[in-house]
Amino acid sequence: MTSALHKLSRIGSDPIRSAPPDFPGLVEAFGVHDAGQLRCLLELKNGFYAFESALHVLSDSGEANENGLFAWNSEALWRKEYKGMAGSAVFVAGK
């Protein structure tokens, strides 16, 4: 994990989810390699907002009013509309 990501997590909001990330779920959804990278980020903070909420780093499974990584990266939500152009990329943030 880079020092820039550590700094970003420190200046960001409180974690969206207080629970630790669901590592087995991350592996199932994204594979071992991507899950390992996501775990490093989500163990710093399991989702957060930064830059006056201009950046939203998704938590693993979201909360009542927002999607998490599992839902946001599912084929059913929006990816199917792009007919494969989203490829195997894992989208972790947005706004």
C-alpha positions in Angstrom: 0.0 0.0 0.0 1.5 3.3 -1.0 2.0 6.2 1.3 -0.4 8.2 -0.9 -3.3 5.8 -0.1 -2.4 5.9 3.6 -2.6 9.7 3.4 -5.8 9.7 1.5 -7.5 7.3 4.0 -6.3 9.6 6.9 -7.8 12.7 5.4 -11.0 11.0 4.4 -14.2 10.7 6.4 -14.9 8.1 9.1 -15.3 4.6 7.6 -18.6 3.9 5.9 -18.8 0.5 7.5 -17.3 -0.3 10.9 -17.2 -4.0 10.2 -13.9 -5.4 8.8 -14.0 -6.2 5.1 -15.4 -9.6 4.0 -12.2 -11.1 2.6 -13.8 -14.5 1.6 -16.5 -12.6 -0.2 -13.9 -10.4 -1.9 -12.0 -13.5 -3.1 -15.2 -15.0 -4.4 -16.3 -11.9 -6.3 -13.0 -10.6 -7.6 -10.3 -13.3 -7.3 -7.4 -13.7 -5.0 -5.1 -11.0 -6.6 -7.7 -8.2 -6.7 -9.1 -9.2 -3.3 -5.7 -8.9 -1.8 -5.3 -5.4 -3.1 -8.8 -4.4 -2.0 -8.2 -5.9 1.4 -5.2 -3.6 2.0 -7.3 -0.5 1.1 -10.4 -1.6 3.0 -8.5 -2.6 6.1 -7.4 1.1 6.3 -11.0 2.2 6.1 -13.9 0.1 4.9 -15.2 2.8 2.5 -14.9 6.6 3.0 -15.5 10.0 1.4 -12.7 12.5 0.7 -12.3 15.9 -0.8 -15.6 17.3 0.5 -17.3 14.1 -0.7 -16.1 14.5 -4.3 -14.5 11.1 -4.0 -16.4 8.1 -2.7 -14.3 5.0 -2.0 -16.8 2.1 -1.8 -17.0 -0.2 1.2 -17.2 -3.9 0.6 -20.9 -4.4 1.0 -22.3 -0.9 1.4 -24.9 0.4 3.7 -28.6 1.0 3.6 -28.6 4.0 1.2 -25.5 3.1 -1.0 -24.0 0.2 -2.9 -20.8 -1.4 -1.9 -18.2 -3.1 -4.1 -20.1 -6.3 -4.4 -23.3 -4.6 -5.8 -21.5 -1.9 -7.8 -19.4 -4.4 -9.7 -22.1 -6.9 -10.3 -23.3 -7.6 -13.9 -26.9 -6.9 -12.9 -26.5 -3.3 -11.8 -25.0 -1.4 -14.7 -22.2 -3.4 -16.3 -24.5 -5.4 -18.7 -25.4 -2.1 -20.4 -21.8 -1.7 -21.5 -21.8 -5.1 -23.3 -18.3 -6.2 -22.0 -16.6 -2.9 -22.3 -16.1 -2.7 -18.6 -14.1 -6.0 -18.9 -12.8 -7.5 -15.7 -12.0 -4.2 -14.0 -13.0 -3.7 -10.4 -14.4 -0.2 -9.8 -13.6 0.9 -6.3 -14.6 4.6 -6.2 -16.7 7.3 -7.9 -18.8 10.3 -7.5 
